[in-house]
Amino acid sequence: MTVENETMNKNLSNCCLKSWIGLQHEYDNWNWSNSDPVTYTNWKRNFSCAVLQSDGSWNDSDCNAQNPFLCYNETDNSSRHFVWIDISMTWSSAQNYCQVYYTDLASIRNESENNAAMQKTQNITSWIGLFNNPWKWSDGQDFTFQNWTLQQANIYQNNETCVKVTNNGDWKAIDCNTQEPFICSDTIMNVIFINKTSTWEEAMDYCRERNSDLISISSQVEQDAIAALVNTTNSTNVWLGLRQSRLFGFWFWIDEKPLSYENWVHGPPSQLPASSPCAAMSQQNNFSWINVSCSDTYSFICRYK
């Protein structure tokens, strides 16, 4: 998300702990990930991505650090809804997560939005969508609002830094590889957990009768997101929309997406047709995938089209 002014920054720091915002440093400039102009900053230290702190100030951070983060959904040109994700990820992973399930990492256009984002993060420093390329928002919004801490007067000379918002609302530039929570802009998430034990085919029919399909997973970002959802349930195993061809033995997603990512607990199953030709995510196996009998009964996840 983009932070545009001091009021927005204070609201964000009041609501949220250390969380990503949409600020990142590239090619000697800071940018909001949604392309908002970087007109307001609130830096605390010298790194490459931006975080929103609990006091509303911003700080630079290692973009590979893992933080919570803020996503957002823009329903019109003036209204945004921020979503705080309390899963620590690097800035790039947080951005991917927000873009898959929401709109983007939070870009903050004014003080009011900064305060709103800050209120979401429960005083935990989190990524926002600001990065140094030069400084810009990851969603392309103009960088017109800034809320840097006083110690960050020289952050524009840093490379490969992203921004988190601290628990006081200030912004802090840190290494983009640091793992932090983050803030997304909100859209309606297109998956839903169904707490109804069913066979694999019953689960497929349930989803398809509701213009959806059993969940497919095509990346580590999606794997982490679905694992986080399953972790909030009491389900040991959850059906995936993955099964084996009875005739040829290969595995395929029933929504016809390519099988470009796999996360089997013991490596890919045999390509020979077997008695366990359906796949489930196993919470007790660190959310890896297992092949089981299609007649077993588990909860499941539908993805809406």
C-alpha positions as a LaTeX table, in Angstrom:
\begin{tabular}{lrrr}
\hline
Residue & $x$ (\AA) & $y$ (\AA) & $z$ (\AA) \\
\hline
Met1 & 0.00 & 0.00 & 0.00 \\
Thr2 & 1.01 & 3.66 & $-0.55$ \\
Val3 & 1.42 & 6.14 & 2.35 \\
Glu4 & 0.56 & 9.66 & 1.22 \\
Asn5 & 0.70 & 11.85 & 4.35 \\
Glu6 & 1.30 & 11.95 & 8.10 \\
Thr7 & $-2.31$ & 11.32 & 9.14 \\
Met8 & $-2.59$ & 8.19 & 7.03 \\
Asn9 & 0.79 & 7.09 & 8.36 \\
Lys10 & $-0.32$ & 7.49 & 11.99 \\
Asn11 & $-3.50$ & 5.50 & 11.39 \\
Leu12 & $-1.48$ & 2.66 & 9.87 \\
Ser13 & 1.00 & 2.58 & 12.76 \\
Asn14 & $-1.86$ & 2.50 & 15.30 \\
Cys15 & $-3.53$ & $-0.48$ & 13.64 \\
Cys16 & $-0.59$ & $-2.55$ & 12.58 \\
Leu17 & 2.64 & $-3.97$ & 13.92 \\
Lys18 & 5.75 & $-4.26$ & 11.73 \\
Ser19 & 4.26 & $-4.78$ & 8.24 \\
Trp20 & 5.32 & $-4.40$ & 4.60 \\
Ile21 & 4.07 & $-1.41$ & 2.63 \\
Gly22 & 4.38 & $-0.99$ & $-1.15$ \\
Leu23 & 7.68 & 0.96 & $-1.11$ \\
Gln24 & 10.87 & $-0.41$ & $-2.69$ \\
His25 & 14.28 & 0.98 & $-3.71$ \\
Glu26 & 15.57 & 0.33 & $-7.24$ \\
Tyr27 & 18.11 & 2.18 & $-9.39$ \\
Asp28 & 18.73 & 4.85 & $-6.75$ \\
Asn29 & 15.06 & 5.76 & $-6.34$ \\
Trp30 & 12.20 & 4.76 & $-4.04$ \\
Asn31 & 8.92 & 3.77 & $-5.67$ \\
Trp32 & 5.46 & 2.72 & $-4.54$ \\
Ser33 & 4.58 & $-0.66$ & $-6.03$ \\
Asn34 & 1.31 & 0.69 & $-7.48$ \\
Ser35 & 3.15 & 3.64 & $-9.13$ \\
Asp36 & 1.74 & 6.27 & $-6.75$ \\
Pro37 & 4.11 & 9.27 & $-6.66$ \\
Val38 & 6.44 & 9.20 & $-3.62$ \\
Thr39 & 5.47 & 12.56 & $-2.10$ \\
Tyr40 & 5.41 & 11.52 & 1.56 \\
Thr41 & 8.07 & 9.48 & 3.37 \\
Asn42 & 8.86 & 8.59 & 6.98 \\
Trp43 & 12.19 & 6.74 & 6.96 \\
Lys44 & 14.11 & 5.39 & 9.93 \\
Arg45 & 17.11 & 3.43 & 8.52 \\
Asn46 & 19.04 & 2.75 & 5.31 \\
Phe47 & 17.81 & $-0.26$ & 3.28 \\
Ser48 & 15.87 & $-0.97$ & 0.05 \\
Cys49 & 12.19 & $-1.80$ & 0.77 \\
Ala50 & 9.80 & 0.08 & 3.04 \\
Val51 & 7.97 & $-0.99$ & 6.19 \\
Leu52 & 5.32 & 0.82 & 8.22 \\
Gln53 & 6.14 & 0.94 & 11.95 \\
Ser54 & 3.66 & 1.01 & 14.83 \\
Asp55 & 4.25 & 4.74 & 15.41 \\
Gly56 & 3.28 & 5.49 & 11.80 \\
Ser57 & 6.81 & 6.21 & 10.60 \\
Trp58 & 8.43 & 4.36 & 7.71 \\
Asn59 & 11.76 & 2.58 & 7.73 \\
Asp60 & 13.88 & 1.05 & 5.01 \\
Ser61 & 14.50 & $-2.68$ & 5.27 \\
Asp62 & 16.32 & $-5.55$ & 3.62 \\
Cys63 & 13.85 & $-6.67$ & 0.94 \\
Asn64 & 14.68 & $-10.31$ & 1.78 \\
Ala65 & 13.70 & $-9.83$ & 5.43 \\
Gln66 & 10.47 & $-11.58$ & 6.41 \\
Asn67 & 7.70 & $-9.25$ & 7.66 \\
Pro68 & 3.93 & $-9.21$ & 7.83 \\
Phe69 & 2.49 & $-6.98$ & 5.10 \\
Leu70 & $-0.47$ & $-4.88$ & 3.98 \\
Cys71 & $-2.45$ & $-5.53$ & 0.80 \\
Tyr72 & $-5.17$ & $-3.31$ & $-0.60$ \\
Asn73 & $-8.19$ & $-3.36$ & $-2.88$ \\
Glu74 & $-9.14$ & $-0.23$ & $-4.81$ \\
Thr75 & $-12.91$ & $-0.14$ & $-5.38$ \\
Asp76 & $-12.73$ & 3.30 & $-7.02$ \\
Asn77 & $-10.22$ & 6.14 & $-7.42$ \\
Ser78 & $-10.66$ & 7.37 & $-3.85$ \\
Ser79 & $-11.51$ & 4.31 & $-1.74$ \\
Arg80 & $-9.07$ & 1.63 & $-0.58$ \\
His81 & $-9.40$ & $-1.25$ & 1.84 \\
Phe82 & $-6.18$ & $-2.48$ & 3.45 \\
Val83 & $-5.62$ & $-6.08$ & 4.54 \\
Trp84 & $-2.80$ & $-6.94$ & 6.96 \\
Ile85 & $-1.20$ & $-10.35$ & 6.36 \\
Asp86 & 0.46 & $-11.66$ & 9.52 \\
Ile87 & 2.74 & $-14.05$ & 7.62 \\
Ser88 & 6.41 & $-13.04$ & 7.50 \\
Met89 & 7.65 & $-12.94$ & 3.88 \\
Thr90 & 10.32 & $-11.15$ & 1.88 \\
Trp91 & 9.14 & $-8.01$ & 0.05 \\
Ser92 & 8.95 & $-9.77$ & $-3.34$ \\
Ser93 & 7.03 & $-12.75$ & $-1.93$ \\
Ala94 & 4.67 & $-10.37$ & $-0.12$ \\
Gln95 & 4.07 & $-8.46$ & $-3.36$ \\
Asn96 & 3.32 & $-11.72$ & $-5.22$ \\
Tyr97 & 0.91 & $-12.80$ & $-2.48$ \\
Cys98 & $-1.01$ & $-9.50$ & $-2.61$ \\
Gln99 & $-1.16$ & $-9.56$ & $-6.41$ \\
Val100 & $-2.53$ & $-13.14$ & $-6.41$ \\
Tyr101 & $-5.18$ & $-12.72$ & $-3.71$ \\
Tyr102 & $-5.80$ & $-8.96$ & $-3.51$ \\
Thr103 & $-4.67$ & $-5.97$ & $-5.62$ \\
Asp104 & $-1.07$ & $-5.25$ & $-4.57$ \\
Leu105 & 1.11 & $-4.35$ & $-1.61$ \\
Ala106 & $-0.24$ & $-1.27$ & 0.12 \\
Ser107 & 0.61 & 2.05 & $-1.51$ \\
Ile108 & $-0.08$ & 5.03 & 0.75 \\
Arg109 & $-1.18$ & 8.31 & $-0.85$ \\
Asn110 & $-1.82$ & 10.50 & 2.18 \\
Glu111 & $-1.72$ & 10.69 & 5.96 \\
Ser112 & $-5.24$ & 9.34 & 6.31 \\
Glu113 & $-4.37$ & 6.16 & 4.39 \\
Asn114 & $-1.14$ & 5.82 & 6.39 \\
Asn115 & $-3.14$ & 5.95 & 9.62 \\
Ala116 & $-5.66$ & 3.44 & 8.25 \\
Ala117 & $-2.89$ & 1.00 & 7.31 \\
Met118 & $-1.18$ & 1.50 & 10.67 \\
Gln119 & $-4.38$ & 0.55 & 12.50 \\
Lys120 & $-4.42$ & $-2.80$ & 10.65 \\
Thr121 & $-0.95$ & $-3.99$ & 11.68 \\
Gln122 & $-1.43$ & $-4.40$ & 15.46 \\
Asn123 & 1.80 & $-2.46$ & 16.16 \\
Ile124 & 3.91 & $-4.89$ & 14.12 \\
Thr125 & 6.32 & $-3.42$ & 11.56 \\
Ser126 & 5.13 & $-4.55$ & 8.09 \\
Trp127 & 6.03 & $-4.24$ & 4.42 \\
Ile128 & 4.33 & $-1.66$ & 2.22 \\
Gly129 & 4.64 & $-1.38$ & $-1.58$ \\
Leu130 & 7.41 & 1.24 & $-1.67$ \\
Phe131 & 10.79 & 0.34 & $-3.16$ \\
Asn132 & 13.82 & 2.27 & $-4.41$ \\
Asn133 & 13.86 & 2.18 & $-8.23$ \\
Pro134 & 14.02 & 5.27 & $-7.73$ \\
Trp135 & 11.46 & 5.41 & $-4.92$ \\
Lys136 & 8.12 & 4.24 & $-6.28$ \\
Trp137 & 5.07 & 2.21 & $-5.31$ \\
Ser138 & 4.92 & $-1.36$ & $-6.59$ \\
Asp139 & 1.43 & $-0.85$ & $-8.08$ \\
Gly140 & 2.59 & 2.15 & $-10.14$ \\
Gln141 & 0.93 & 4.89 & $-8.07$ \\
Asp142 & 2.69 & 8.29 & $-7.88$ \\
Phe143 & 5.02 & 8.77 & $-4.90$ \\
Thr144 & 3.44 & 11.97 & $-3.50$ \\
Phe145 & 3.25 & 11.18 & 0.24 \\
Gln146 & 6.20 & 10.18 & 2.45 \\
Asn147 & 6.53 & 9.38 & 6.13 \\
Trp148 & 10.22 & 8.67 & 6.76 \\
Thr149 & 11.73 & 8.80 & 10.21 \\
Leu150 & 14.13 & 11.69 & 10.85 \\
Gln151 & 17.14 & 9.36 & 10.70 \\
Gln152 & 16.42 & 8.51 & 7.05 \\
Ala153 & 17.37 & 11.78 & 5.36 \\
Asn154 & 19.91 & 10.05 & 3.07 \\
Ile155 & 17.95 & 6.93 & 2.10 \\
Tyr156 & 17.68 & 7.98 & $-1.54$ \\
Gln157 & 21.31 & 6.94 & $-2.08$ \\
Asn158 & 20.72 & 3.31 & $-1.15$ \\
Asn159 & 20.25 & 0.36 & $-3.50$ \\
Glu160 & 17.96 & $-2.69$ & $-3.40$ \\
Thr161 & 15.92 & $-1.48$ & $-0.43$ \\
Cys162 & 12.24 & $-1.93$ & 0.36 \\
Val163 & 10.04 & $-0.20$ & 2.92 \\
Lys164 & 8.19 & $-1.38$ & 6.01 \\
Val165 & 5.94 & 0.66 & 8.29 \\
Thr166 & 6.85 & 0.51 & 11.98 \\
Asn167 & 4.56 & 0.25 & 14.98 \\
Asn168 & 4.66 & 4.05 & 15.40 \\
Gly169 & 3.72 & 4.74 & 11.77 \\
Asp170 & 7.18 & 5.74 & 10.57 \\
Trp171 & 8.67 & 4.18 & 7.44 \\
Lys172 & 11.93 & 2.26 & 7.54 \\
Ala173 & 13.99 & 1.09 & 4.54 \\
Ile174 & 15.43 & $-2.41$ & 4.98 \\
Asp175 & 16.86 & $-5.24$ & 2.86 \\
Cys176 & 14.08 & $-6.56$ & 0.58 \\
Asn177 & 15.02 & $-10.16$ & 1.47 \\
Thr178 & 14.10 & $-9.65$ & 5.14 \\
Gln179 & 10.95 & $-11.59$ & 6.08 \\
Glu180 & 8.20 & $-9.37$ & 7.54 \\
Pro181 & 4.39 & $-9.31$ & 7.76 \\
Phe182 & 2.78 & $-7.11$ & 5.10 \\
Ile183 & $-0.28$ & $-5.10$ & 4.09 \\
Cys184 & $-2.31$ & $-5.86$ & 0.95 \\
Ser185 & $-5.06$ & $-3.90$ & $-0.72$ \\
Asp186 & $-8.24$ & $-5.94$ & $-0.52$ \\
Thr187 & $-10.31$ & $-7.68$ & $-3.11$ \\
Ile188 & $-12.61$ & $-10.60$ & $-2.44$ \\
Met189 & $-10.39$ & $-13.66$ & $-2.10$ \\
Asn190 & $-11.40$ & $-16.19$ & $-4.72$ \\
Val191 & $-10.98$ & $-19.31$ & $-2.57$ \\
Ile192 & $-13.18$ & $-20.69$ & 0.19 \\
Phe193 & $-12.61$ & $-23.50$ & 2.70 \\
Ile194 & $-15.50$ & $-25.98$ & 2.89 \\
Asn195 & $-15.65$ & $-27.73$ & 6.27 \\
Lys196 & $-17.62$ & $-30.68$ & 4.94 \\
Thr197 & $-15.94$ & $-34.08$ & 4.80 \\
Ser198 & $-16.46$ & $-35.53$ & 1.33 \\
Thr199 & $-14.91$ & $-37.95$ & $-1.10$ \\
Trp200 & $-12.75$ & $-36.37$ & $-3.80$ \\
Glu201 & $-15.51$ & $-36.62$ & $-6.43$ \\
Glu202 & $-18.14$ & $-35.27$ & $-4.01$ \\
Ala203 & $-15.86$ & $-32.31$ & $-3.30$ \\
Met204 & $-15.33$ & $-31.70$ & $-7.02$ \\
Asp205 & $-19.08$ & $-31.83$ & $-7.67$ \\
Tyr206 & $-19.77$ & $-29.45$ & $-4.77$ \\
Cys207 & $-17.36$ & $-26.85$ & $-6.16$ \\
Arg208 & $-18.51$ & $-27.17$ & $-9.77$ \\
Glu209 & $-22.17$ & $-26.84$ & $-8.82$ \\
Arg210 & $-21.20$ & $-23.41$ & $-7.43$ \\
Asn211 & $-19.24$ & $-22.17$ & $-10.46$ \\
Ser212 & $-15.89$ & $-23.02$ & $-8.91$ \\
Asp213 & $-13.42$ & $-25.89$ & $-8.89$ \\
Leu214 & $-11.22$ & $-27.74$ & $-6.42$ \\
Ile215 & $-8.14$ & $-25.67$ & $-5.62$ \\
Ser216 & $-5.06$ & $-25.86$ & $-7.83$ \\
Ile217 & $-1.64$ & $-24.60$ & $-6.72$ \\
Ser218 & 0.83 & $-23.25$ & $-9.27$ \\
Ser219 & 3.54 & $-21.53$ & $-7.19$ \\
Gln220 & 5.21 & $-21.39$ & $-3.78$ \\
Val221 & 3.29 & $-18.17$ & $-3.07$ \\
Glu222 & $-0.03$ & $-19.97$ & $-3.63$ \\
Gln223 & 1.19 & $-22.96$ & $-1.62$ \\
Asp224 & 2.02 & $-20.66$ & 1.32 \\
Ala225 & $-1.32$ & $-18.87$ & 1.04 \\
Ile226 & $-3.37$ & $-22.08$ & 0.98 \\
Ala227 & $-1.26$ & $-23.55$ & 3.79 \\
Ala228 & $-1.98$ & $-20.45$ & 5.89 \\
Leu229 & $-5.70$ & $-20.94$ & 5.23 \\
Val230 & $-5.60$ & $-24.65$ & 6.11 \\
Asn231 & $-3.63$ & $-23.83$ & 9.26 \\
Thr232 & $-6.66$ & $-21.92$ & 10.58 \\
Thr233 & $-8.76$ & $-25.12$ & 10.42 \\
Asn234 & $-8.81$ & $-28.39$ & 12.33 \\
Ser235 & $-8.57$ & $-30.46$ & 9.14 \\
Thr236 & $-5.76$ & $-33.00$ & 9.02 \\
Asn237 & $-6.01$ & $-33.38$ & 5.23 \\
Val238 & $-7.68$ & $-31.15$ & 2.63 \\
Trp239 & $-8.52$ & $-32.18$ & $-0.93$ \\
Leu240 & $-6.68$ & $-30.59$ & $-3.85$ \\
Gly241 & $-7.94$ & $-30.53$ & $-7.45$ \\
Leu242 & $-5.12$ & $-32.87$ & $-8.45$ \\
Arg243 & $-5.54$ & $-36.47$ & $-9.54$ \\
Gln244 & $-3.88$ & $-39.20$ & $-11.56$ \\
Ser245 & $-4.93$ & $-40.34$ & $-15.03$ \\
Arg246 & $-6.33$ & $-43.86$ & $-14.67$ \\
Leu247 & $-5.15$ & $-44.76$ & $-18.17$ \\
Phe248 & $-1.74$ & $-43.07$ & $-18.51$ \\
Gly249 & $-0.66$ & $-42.50$ & $-14.90$ \\
Phe250 & 0.28 & $-38.81$ & $-15.13$ \\
Trp251 & $-1.00$ & $-36.25$ & $-12.61$ \\
Phe252 & $-3.09$ & $-33.25$ & $-13.69$ \\
Trp253 & $-5.11$ & $-30.36$ & $-12.27$ \\
Ile254 & $-8.80$ & $-30.73$ & $-13.05$ \\
Asp255 & $-9.11$ & $-26.99$ & $-13.81$ \\
Glu256 & $-6.67$ & $-27.65$ & $-16.71$ \\
Lys257 & $-3.87$ & $-25.52$ & $-15.30$ \\
Pro258 & $-0.38$ & $-26.88$ & $-16.07$ \\
Leu259 & 1.31 & $-28.89$ & $-13.33$ \\
Ser260 & 4.19 & $-26.40$ & $-13.06$ \\
Tyr261 & 4.66 & $-26.64$ & $-9.27$ \\
Glu262 & 4.64 & $-29.68$ & $-6.97$ \\
Asn263 & 5.08 & $-30.12$ & $-3.22$ \\
Trp264 & 4.81 & $-33.86$ & $-2.52$ \\
Val265 & 5.80 & $-35.00$ & 0.95 \\
His266 & 7.97 & $-37.87$ & $-0.37$ \\
Gly267 & 8.63 & $-36.65$ & $-3.91$ \\
Pro268 & 6.40 & $-37.21$ & $-6.97$ \\
Pro269 & 4.33 & $-40.43$ & $-6.80$ \\
Ser270 & 4.86 & $-43.21$ & $-9.30$ \\
Gln271 & 3.49 & $-42.54$ & $-12.79$ \\
Leu272 & 2.03 & $-46.04$ & $-12.77$ \\
Pro273 & $-1.74$ & $-46.08$ & $-12.13$ \\
Ala274 & $-2.21$ & $-46.72$ & $-8.41$ \\
Ser275 & $-4.92$ & $-47.27$ & $-5.81$ \\
Ser276 & $-4.32$ & $-43.77$ & $-4.40$ \\
Pro277 & $-4.88$ & $-41.51$ & $-7.41$ \\
Cys278 & $-6.12$ & $-38.34$ & $-5.66$ \\
Ala279 & $-4.11$ & $-35.62$ & $-3.91$ \\
Ala280 & $-4.59$ & $-33.82$ & $-0.61$ \\
Met281 & $-2.67$ & $-31.25$ & 1.41 \\
Ser282 & $-1.52$ & $-32.77$ & 4.71 \\
Gln283 & $-1.36$ & $-30.42$ & 7.68 \\
Gln284 & 0.51 & $-32.99$ & 9.77 \\
Asn285 & 3.18 & $-33.21$ & 7.02 \\
Asn286 & 3.93 & $-29.48$ & 7.02 \\
Phe287 & 1.23 & $-28.88$ & 4.39 \\
Ser288 & 2.97 & $-31.04$ & 1.78 \\
Trp289 & 0.89 & $-33.07$ & $-0.68$ \\
Ile290 & 0.02 & $-36.75$ & $-0.30$ \\
Asn291 & $-1.61$ & $-39.20$ & $-2.69$ \\
Val292 & $-4.56$ & $-41.03$ & $-1.16$ \\
Ser293 & $-7.63$ & $-43.03$ & $-2.10$ \\
Cys294 & $-10.29$ & $-40.91$ & $-3.79$ \\
Ser295 & $-12.89$ & $-42.55$ & $-1.54$ \\
Asp296 & $-11.33$ & $-41.05$ & 1.60 \\
Thr297 & $-13.34$ & $-38.17$ & 3.07 \\
Tyr298 & $-11.75$ & $-34.78$ & 3.78 \\
Ser299 & $-12.62$ & $-31.12$ & 3.86 \\
Phe300 & $-11.73$ & $-29.17$ & 0.73 \\
Ile301 & $-11.13$ & $-25.76$ & $-0.85$ \\
Cys302 & $-12.98$ & $-24.32$ & $-3.85$ \\
Arg303 & $-11.52$ & $-21.62$ & $-6.08$ \\
Tyr304 & $-14.10$ & $-19.41$ & $-7.76$ \\
Lys305 & $-13.69$ & $-18.70$ & $-11.46$ \\
\hline
\end{tabular}
